[in-house]
Amino acid sequence: MTGTDAGLTDVDDAPDAASAHRALRDAFGRFPSGVVSACARIGGTPIGMAMSSFTSVSLDPPLVLVCVDRASSTWPKLREAGAGGRLGISVLGEAHDTTARQLASRTADRFAGLSLVDGDGGAVFVDGAAAWLECSVEEELPGGDHVVVLLRVHAHRVLEPGPLVFHASGFTTLPARSR
């Protein structure tokens, strides 16, 4: 059976780039992912963004991975903060759907009304998150229209709420688990 026999959409045969990107985004959106924020305090001001491309990579050394759009104007500031200091990665909790949208905004004040916790070396965490990871930038790799960023974890804390989940362009939560 070939790809077209299986009913697959060929990404190179779409009528235009916009419809090809929308169809592929819909396919990618079928994979649920957690939502994190990456934040630092630079010159006394919090800088940050939301990300749904996040995964653990290694326990030894302790590494996680995020993917950042090359067009981001926030990432270069965070990269600089994470190269010489620390970034705060907050695994957003089940009550953070509005927070995630706010941190992803390109126009609004991303930190208006948010409760933040300062960590070491400039790291900033979102209060009420499911987990905090204090990280520095280990390495960046090209990844098409994104940059793949390896972050070294220096400290962490697991907190109470369950995680926020991004799926099919919307937010949901997981049922509570007994520990």
Buried (B, 14 or more C-beta within 10 A) or exposed (E): EEEEEEEEBEEEEBEEEEEBEEEEEEEEBEEEBBBBBBBBBBEEEBBBBBBBBBEEBEEEEBBBBBBBBEEBEBBEBBBBBBEEBBBBBBBBBBEBBEBBBBBBEEEEEBBEEBEBBBBEBBBBBBBBBBBBBBBBBBEBEEEEEBBBBBBBBBBBEEBEBBBBBBEEEEBEBEEEEEE
